[in-house]
Amino acid sequence: MAQNTEADWVSRFADDVIAESERRAAERKTPATGAPEIVVASGLSPSGPIHLGNLREVMTPHLVADEIRRRGHRVRHLISWDDYDRYRKVPSGVPGIDASWAEHIGKPLTSVPAPVGSTYPNWAEHFKAQMTDALAELGVEYDGISQTERYTAGTYREQILHAMRHRADIDAILAQYRTKKAPAKQQQKPVDAAELEAEEGSGAAAEDDGSGGGAGYFPYKPYCGACGKDLTTVTAYDDETTELTYTCACGHGETVKLSEFDRGKLVWKVDWPMRWAYEGVVFEPSGVDHSSPGSSFQVGGQIVGPIFGGKQPIGPMYAFVGISGMAKMSSSKGGVPTPGDALKIMEPQLIRWLYARRRPNQSFKIAFDQEIQRLYDEWDALTRKVDDGSALPGDLAAYRRAIGTAAGELPRTPRPLPYRTLASVADITAGAQAQTLRILSELDPGHPLTSLDEARPRLDRAVSWISTQVPAEQRTVVRAVPDAERLASLADEDRGAIKLLLDGLDSHWSLDGLTTLVYAVPKVRAGLAQDAKPTPELKVAQRTFFALLYELLVGRDTGPRLPTLLLAVGQPRVRELLGGSAG
């Protein structure tokens, strides 16, 4: 087996998965010339917006599968759409629905109407489509499986009949856990204002295990032929004829032949291990709700071998994903940001990097507030280290996994200007393209930007962030006319500082030049050299000078970085607003 020298968590899991696949092949005595495809899996329940916490359910196996693929192995990443799960509750904040959707609780997700205005045929397809679009943009290659299609086509019929024949054995395994006190909910230090647990990451964690029926234990739950819901109780089953009798809370009841009946499903704690065996899954992560003692993953490991003759996959637990500072205006989906929401404000590479650089059991946060600028600064700094060969091995591995897959690199921004600069320009120009191009072309006169396309898609993400995530009261509005009263009251010292700035505009009109200029003015006024080291007194003088400029330009004492603001306002207007000549 080829050894990978990149010391990151993805490589280590890839080593383990390849080794486990080879062990399984050896046990099956698979011919050496027919090495089997390695199967990794994810499960997503489209019960509502599929959020950034759920994305970890996909990105963890995706990154491992991609590493295995890079090593020349055949690998298949299954995403099981758990769209045959029951509709549990009406989520808050989803546009196009109201309290009337409660009448569908208990039906399969594919039998629930989509929100009003949707172009999709049902609830599940509506929310699957949003995730499918995001995964394509993120470069995730996968095989999607609809559990509605699998169950209603009779794909699992033999597995269902087998589970029913061995229901006493399954009941005995589950009974070992029913008598135990339910584990306390795992606690951890909050990541930030919002924590996203993948509560339904691999199927429905809260689903019952089939116990509680008066006629004994049955691991199968039919959907009612009258109301379409799973408010049913199996009252009798005959192993020989496969005749199953059930009653429903709606009053309906019937006897069906399970060997021909396809309107129901195995309960979750039996369904999941059945799929591990059926698909030959070698790797599948799960959230903390599935990984605690007595939960689905642990119990499934006791069922998969004795009942279905399969093996439990390697299954790391993944931790919470936090969200910092998502504005109310972007929380229309119940305050649960989705991958699609994140892709509107950041490039796919940055999102991939956030998931690749942290081990699955490490929490991290995705920034929708000002922190996004720091994250982009960190990403750009890493890019420079990669380019000059100084990146550490683990950082280099995460970077390579972020920028592309085994199939090739993702599309990237040709001229990746600093995100914070683009955001400041978008803030000041309100997205006006001609003005934006004028400003960006002046950032580096020696290498001017000639088209906004050179700065896309990063520019578009920054524009979107400003317009959707920055509250109106924090937006920058340049004064329409000079503040005559404030200008008239300036002390001689302030007038001298402003004159120094205005005198230097022509010779410093670039981002770097203006940065030098604005910091140099207080130094010169203090009788210091322009390259003088900052002192506490000098820092105070600089802050005071900057606050004065902000007041005269935008009417408050803070704003975008001054060099960017000056470029955006333009020389004529800067001179006018600061009391100099407009010519």
N, C-alpha and C positions, 0 to 999 in steps of 0.2 A: 504494500500500500504506500502510495506517495505521501511523504511527510510535508506538512505545511509549516513553515517557519514563522508565520505571522502569529504572534502570541495573543490572540484575542478569543473571547468566549465563543464566537461563531466557529472558529477553526477547531476548538476543543470539542464542541458538540458534533461537528462534522466527522471528526475522528471516531467518536463514540458511535454515531449512527452507522457509518460505513462498517465498523467492526461488528456491530450487532447484526447488520444485514448479512454480513459474511457468515456469522455464526448460524443464523437461521437457514441460509442456503446450504451450509454444511450438514445441518440436521436433516434437511429435506433431500440431501444428496443431489442437489441441482448440478447438472453438468457444467463444467468450467467454462465451456463455450457459450453457455446461455445464462450469463449472470443476470439475475432478476432486476427489475426496476425498483429502486428504493422509493418507498412511499412515506411522505410526511403529510401531516394533515392539520387543518384548522376547521373550526366550526363557528358559524355565525347565525344568530337568530334575528331575522329582519322584523322584529316586533315593534320597531320604531326607528328613529335615527340611529345608525350604527356609529358610535362615537370613537374618539381617539383612544380611549381605553381599550375598546374592542380591537382596534387596529393592531395592538400588540399581539393579539391572537393570530394575526396573519403575518406580521413582519418577522416574528421570531422564527417560524418555520421557513418563511421565504428566504431569509438570509442564510439559514443553514442549508436549504435546498440549493441555493445559488452557489454556495461554496462547494458543495458536493458536485454540482454540475461543472464548475470551473476545473475540478480535478479529473474530469473525463468520465464520470459515472452517469448512468441514466437515472433520472430522479423525477418523481411525479408529486407535485404539491396539490393535494385535494383541498378544496374549500367546500365543506358540506353546508349548504344553506338549509338551516333547520326551519324550513317554511311550512312543515307539517306540525310544528308545535302549536299548542293552543294559544289563542289570543287571551292574554291575562288581564290586561287593564287598558284603559284609555290614557295614553301618555299626555302630559300637560304641554301646552304651548305648540302643538303641531298645527300649522295652518290647514284649514279646510276640513276640520272635524269638530264635532261638538259632543255633548253628553249622550246623544243618541247612539253613538258607536258602542256604548256599553251593552247594547242588546246583542252584540256579536261575541261577547266574552264566552270562551269555551269552544269556539269554532277554530278550525285550522287557519293559520295566518293567510293561506291562499284562498280562503273562503270569505275573508273580510273585505268589504269595499275599500278601495283606495280613497285617500282624502279627496274632497271635492276639487275639481280642476286638474287632477292628475291625468296623465295620458296612459297610465298603466292599468292593467285589468283588475288588480287586487292590491291589498295592503302590502303583502310580501314583495311583490314585484316592484312596487313604488320605492320601497326603501333599499331593496337589492340594487336597483339601478343607480342610485346615488353612490353606493359603495363600489360598484363595478366601474363606474367612470373614474373614481379616485384611484382605484388599484391600477387601472391602465396608465394613468398619468404617473404613478409611482414606479412603474416598470415591474409590477408583480405578475409573474407568469404562473398560471394555475389552471386546474381542471375544476370547474364548478359542478356540484352535484345537488340537484333539488330533491330533498327528502320526500316532498309531495309526490314527485314523479316516481321515485323509487318505491314508495309504499303502495301507491295506487296502481302501479303496473305489476304488482305482485313480485317484485324483485327479491324481497326478503321472505317470501312465503315459507320456504323450507326452514329458515332460521326462526320464524315465528312459531311454526308447528313444533320445532325442536325445543324451543324455550317453554312452550306450554306442556310438552311431555315431561320436561324436567323442572316443572314449577316448584315441586317440593324441595328439590335441591337448591334452587335459587332462593326460595323462602328461607331455607336454613342458613344460607350465607348471609342474607340481609338481616335475619333475626339477631345475628351476633352484634350488629351495629344498632339495631333498634333499641336494645336494652341499655345501651350506653347513653350517658348524658350528652346532649348535643354540645359540641365544642363551642367555646366562646368565640364570638366574631373577632377575627384577627385585627389587632390594632397596630397602628404605626403612626409615627409623627406625620402630621398633615403636610402634604407637598406644597399646597398653596390654597387659594380661595376655593378651588374646586378640585375634587378628587373623582376620578372616573374609574370605577371598578367594572370589569367586564362581567357583570352579573349573569349574563346569558351567553358567555363567550363560546362554550362548546355545548350547545343545547340548553335546556332549561334546568338550572341547578335546583330550583325550588319544587320541581315536579315530584309527585308522590311516587313511591316505589311499587305500587300495585297492591299494597296491603289494605286491610280495613273492610274488605267485603265479607258479608256474612256466610257466603258459601265456600270460603277458603281463599287461598292466595292465587292470583292470576296476574302474570306479567304483561298482559295485553289490555289495551284500552280501546274499545270501539268508539267511533263517532256515530252519534245517533242518526238513524235513517229518516227521522221526522224533523228534528230541530237542527241537526247538523253539529251539535255540540258534544263535548266529551263528558257530560254530566251523567255518565252511564255507570252501571254496576253489573259486572258479570255474575250471573246467578248459577250457571251450570255449564259444564264442558265435558264432552265425551272424547277421549283420546282416540278411540277406534273410528268413529264416524266424523270427528272434528266438528260436531255440532256444538255451537256456542249460543247460549241464551243470555240476553242482557235486558235490563230495564233502564229507563232514563228518567231523570227528574221531571221531564216534561210530560210524563205519563205514557210515553211510547215504550214498547218492548217488542222484541222479536227473537226468533231463533234462526241463525245463519250457519252455513257450512264454512268454517274457517279456512278450509283448503281451497275455497273459491272466493272468499270475502276479502276485499282490499280497502275497506274504509275504517282504518284504525292503525294503531302503532304500538310497538313495545314501549313500556314505561322507560323513562330516561336512564335509570341506573342499570337497565338491561340492554337498552338500545345502544348505548355508547360502546360497551365491550363487544357487543355483536358486530358493530361496524369495524372495530379494531381487527377482529378476526377475519371478517369478510373482505376487507381491503388490504390486509397485511400491513397495517400502519406500523412504522418503526419509530416515528418521532411525532409527538403532538403535545404542545404545551397547554397549560390550563391556568386559569386565574386562581386567586387565593380561595374563592368560594368552592372550587372543585378539589382543592388540594389538602384541605384540613382533614384530620382523622374522622373517618366515618362518612366522608363526602364521596361524590360521584367517582372521582379518579381512583380513590383508595378502594372503594367497594368494587368498582369495575375490574380492578386488578385481581380480585378474588373470584370473579365470575368468568372472565375471558378464557382462562385455561380449562378449568373443570367442565364448564358448560359448552363453550364454543370451540375448544381446541386451539385457541389462538394465544397470542402473547401480548402482554401489556406493553405499550410503546414507552420509549424514553420520554419522560414528561416533566420538564422543568416547570416550576411555578413562576408566574410572572406577576410583578407588583403593580401598584397603582401608577396611573399617569395623571399628573396634575395640570391644571390650566391656570395661568396667571392673567388676570385683567381682561377678561372678555367683556366688551362693552355690551350694555343692555340692548342696543340696537341690533346686535348680531346674535342675540340669544332667543330669537323667535322660535327656535326649535326646542323650547323647554329648558334653555340654558345648558344644553349638552352639545358642545361643538363636535363636528364631524370631520373626517379627513378632507371632505370637500371644502369645509369652512377654512381649514388650515391652508389648503392649496390656493386659496384666494389671496393669501397674504404672504406666503413664502413658497420658494421653489421646491420641487420634489426632492432635490439633493439634500436640502437642509432637513427636511422631515425624515428622510431615510437615515441621515447621520444621527439624529436624535435617538432613533431606535437602535442603531447599530453600535453606538459608542457606550451604551450602558448594558450591563448584564441583565438578563430577564428579571432577576429578583431585586434589582435596584429601581427605586422610584425615580422619576424625573418629571419635569414640567415642560409644557409647551407654552410659549409666550404669545399672548395676544395683546400685551401692553408694551410699554417702552422697552421692556427687557428683550424684545425681538431684535432691537438694534444691537444690543450687546452680543446676542447669539450670532448675528450675522458678522459682527466684528471678529468674533472667535473663529467662525468658519473661514473667513477670509485670511486670518492669520495662519490657520492650519494650511490653507491652500498655498500660501507663500512658503511655508516650511517644506511642504511636499515638493514644490518646484525647486527649492534650493538644496534639497536632500537632507534637511535637518530634522524632519519629522521622526518621532519615536515609532518603533515598529507597530505597537498597538494602535496609535493614532493614524498611522499610514493605512493599516488594515481597515479601520472604520471609514476612512476617507474613500478608499477604493470601493468599498461596498456602497457608499453613499452616491458616488457619481455615476454608477452604472451596474450592470449585471453581466453574467456570462455571455449574454447576447450582444453586449456592447454598451457604450456610454449613453446616458440619457441626454436629450437636447439641453444645451447650456447657454447662458447669456454670453455673447461674444465679448462685450466690455462690461465686466461685473463691477460697476462703480459702487462705492460704499452705500449700503442700504440706508444708513442714517442720512446721507447726503441726498439720495433720491427722495426719501420721505420728506425732508425739509423743503426740497424744491416743489414736490407735489403739494405740500401744505401751503406754500406761498402762492403758487400759481393756480391752485384749485384744479390742476390737471390740464390746463390750457397747453396744447401741444407746441404751438409756435414759441410761446414764452419758455416752455420747458426745454426745447431744443436750443434756444438762444443761451440759456443759463448753462446747460450741460456742455455746450460747445466751448464755453469760456473757462471751464474748470481747469483745463490743461491746454493752454494756447499752443504748446509745442506738438500736441497730439490731439487735435480737436475732434470731438464727436461730430460726425456728419449726418447721422440719421438716428432717430429714436430707436429704430430696430436694433441698433448695436447694443442698446441698454436693456432690451427686452429678452426674457420675460420678467427680469428682476424689477424693472421700472414699473411694470403693470402691478406687480405684487405690492410695491411700496405705495402706489397710488390707491390701491384698494384698502391697504391698512389705514392710511390717513382718512379715507372717506367713510370707512365702516367701524373703525376701532378707536379713533381719537374723538372724544366728546367735543361738541361745537365750541364750548367755552374754552377749550384748550387749543383751538385752531388759531393760526397766525393770520391777522388781518393788518396789512400795511396801511399806515395813515394815508388818507386821501389828500390832506393838506397839512402843512407844517403846524406844529404846536407853537403858535406865535408867543403866547404868554410864557411858556416854559423857556423858549429861546431867549426872550427878553430878560428873564431872571437869572440866566447863567452867570456864574462867577467867572472872573478872568481866567482862572486856572482851567476851568472846563472849556472855555472858548479856545484857549491855546491848544488843548488836547484835540479838540475837534478839528482845528485848523491843520494840525500835524497830520491827522488822518486824511483829510481832504486833499492836502498837498501830495500825499503819497499814493492816492488811488490809481493814477495813470500808470505809474511804474510798478505797481503791485497787483494789477488786475488779473489774478488767477487764484485758484483756491489756496495753493501753497503761499503765494505772495501776500494775499490778504490775511492769512493766518499769521504770518510773520509780522505784518504791519500792526494788526490790532493788539498784539501782545507787546510790540515794541514801543508804542506811543507812551504808555505809562512809564516805561523805563527811561525814555528820553526826557520826559517831563521831570523825572527824579534825578536827572544828571547822570544816569547810568549808561553803559554801553548796551547796544541792542542784544548782545549775546550774554548779558549778565545773568548769573544764576538767580532764580527766584528766591526772595526772602519773604517772611511772613508779611512785612509791611508792603512789599511790592505786590503780593497776591491780593491784599486788600485793595490797593490802588487799582489793580486790573479789574477786580470784580465791580468796583465803583464805576469805573469807566464803561465797562460793558453794560451795566444797568442803565446808565445815562443814554447810551446809544439805543438800547431796546426801547426806552421810554419815548425817545424822539422818533423812532422808526415805526414801532408797533403799539405804543401806548401802554406797555407794561414792562416790568423789570426783568423778564425772562423771555426766551423764544428759541428758535432754531439756532444752530451754531452761527456766530456772527459772520464768518467769512462766506458761508453759504447764503445767509440772508442778504448780505451786501451784493453779492453776485446776482441774486434773484431780483432785488429791487432795481438794480441797474444804476450806473454812475449818475446820469442826469437827475434821477429822482432822489438818490442818496444825497446829492449836493443840495437839492431843494429842501428836503426834510431836515437836514442838519444845519440849515441856515446859510449855506454857501450859495454860489451861483448855480443855476439850473443849466447853464450852457456848457 
